[in-house]
């Protein structure tokens, strides 16, 4: 680091400490500002999240914004249906309405299309049955085409060509000469 010098060429005392203090002060200000922004973002996000009770009821109702998700899982930004509906559910729960009464009120106001019924047993079984069937098909395919047939099933190999018989006899004679 360079020391600041006066016009006469002499070093200015304490200048190095002042610049270090200014650097620390700027860093501290930046970090505290960042901390305030993070705290504000977390506070805003926490206040917008619905409670578990609201999500439980919202999971039984379809959002009407066109996304085909439930009220609990609607991912559209600034959804014009989901947010007011969640607030309405929270108000109705605070007033003492049961889940069934809240769902009936939404069905009455918006029609039967808003109700999402829980998955039936068929909805839970079909994926597993399909997976099992696919594994059986793959296993059968591998079993059929993986193993070559044994040579005994193909029959004995006989040379019908007389030229091959001649070579075979010549090989046998050569083998006898080697012994």
Buried (B, 14 or more C-beta within 10 A) or exposed (E): EEEEEEEEEEEEEEEBEEEEEEEEEEEEEEEEEEEEEEEEEEEEEEEEEBEEBBBBBBBBBBBBBEBEBBBBEBEBEEBEBBBEBBEBBBEBBEEEBEBEEBBEBBBEEBEEEBBBEEEEEEEEEEEEEEEEEEEEEEEEEEEEEEEEEEEEEEEEEEEEEEEEEEEEEEEEEEEEEEE
